[in-house]
């Protein structure tokens, strides 16, 4: 152990080289995270005109008006529904695909490559693709649904719009969950699977009785990451598919921050929303780790 520690310390005999190596990453964090975050936190307590010529200290007025706003409360409800639906759908489909990958023998690499393709597509492109496929006027899948007698119009029906956004966001994020779930399945000791097979358990029984319980830590981690994804990373998809409509049916919090700040030019309200959104996400993550983690078995 002493020799190994000595070898590790020999790589950096001083602090100059490690600091130089960290400077690019620290610079990115400073200019693209810490400075904007500090600016948003400051702006949340100010009241200014759209051009920033007149600025007044407003204290907590921005937060009071925001919490009293019916449109903001509705946006919170929309975000919660969207995030929960996207989370459940993404993990469920990723589990099925991971189980199928674990069972496929021939063509496994091609199967994995096809599943991972959506991860290489930009979110805005994914949103445009789904908006086109389900467009009630020209979308081929929308025409199929209409031929089957199913009413479908995400441009006018809020439920249809929410379903479309959930499908688009889940399709884009399934690849992420699939990678971790497949790695978790491959890490399960083969002796446990063989023992269950000897006891007469079929593939599905082995998956639900042996594989799925051992995937508890992975599923828990993915649930947290999917919540973060639903709160912060779906702006491009919502903007490309529905632009928050119709009538605010898909106006999730991250999109409302954009519309209030860059469209309505209400900078104080937009900054207050971003602060509340970050705080809400952090509290949700902490609560999940504190209460859900106790029920997760981390023993392999």
RALIN-V108074 format. One record per backbone hydrogen bond with DSSP energy under -0.5 kcal/mol. NH is the residue of the N-H (numbers start at 1). CO is the residue of the C=O. Records with the same first field share a line. If there is no record, write none. Layout:
# RALIN-V108074
NH=CO + CO
This chain:
# RALIN-V108074
5=1
6=2
7=3
8=4
9=5
10=6
11=7 + 8
12=9
19=15
20=16
21=17
22=18
23=19
24=20
26=22
27=23
28=24
29=25
30=26
31=27
32=28
33=29
34=29
35=30
37=33
38=34
39=35
40=36
41=37
42=38
43=39
44=40
45=42
46=43
47=56
49=54
52=49
55=53
56=47
58=45 + 56
59=45
61=58
64=60
65=61
66=62
67=63
68=64
69=66
73=69
74=70
75=71
76=72
77=73
78=74
79=75
80=76
81=77
82=78
83=79
84=80
85=81
86=82
87=83
88=84
89=85
90=86
91=87
92=88
93=89
94=90
95=91
96=92
97=93
98=94
99=95
100=96
101=97
102=98
103=99
104=100
108=105
111=107
112=108
113=109
114=110
115=111
116=112
117=113 + 114
119=116
120=116 + 117
121=118
126=122
127=123
128=124
129=125
130=126
131=127
132=128
133=129
134=130
135=132
139=135
141=133
142=133
143=139
144=140
145=141
146=142
147=143
148=144
149=146
150=145
151=149
156=153
157=153
158=156
161=157
162=158
163=159
164=160
165=161
166=162
167=163
168=164
169=165
170=166
171=167
172=168
173=169
174=170
177=173
178=174
179=175
180=176
181=177
182=178
183=179
184=180
185=181
186=182
187=183
188=184 + 185
192=189
193=189
194=190
195=191
196=192
197=193
198=194
199=195
200=197
201=196
206=202
207=203
208=204
209=205
210=206
211=206
212=207
214=210
215=211 + 212
216=213
219=215
220=216
221=217
222=218
223=219
224=220
225=221
226=222
227=223
228=224
229=225
230=226
231=227
232=228
233=229
238=234
239=235
240=236
241=237
242=238
243=238
244=238
245=242
249=246
250=244
251=244 + 248
252=250
255=252
256=252
257=253
258=254
259=255
260=256
261=257
262=258
263=258 + 259
264=259
266=260
267=265
270=266
271=267
272=268
273=269
274=270
275=271
276=272
277=273
278=274
279=275
280=276
281=277
282=278
283=279
284=280
285=281
286=282
287=283
288=284
289=285
290=286
291=287
292=287 + 288
293=288
295=292
296=293
298=296
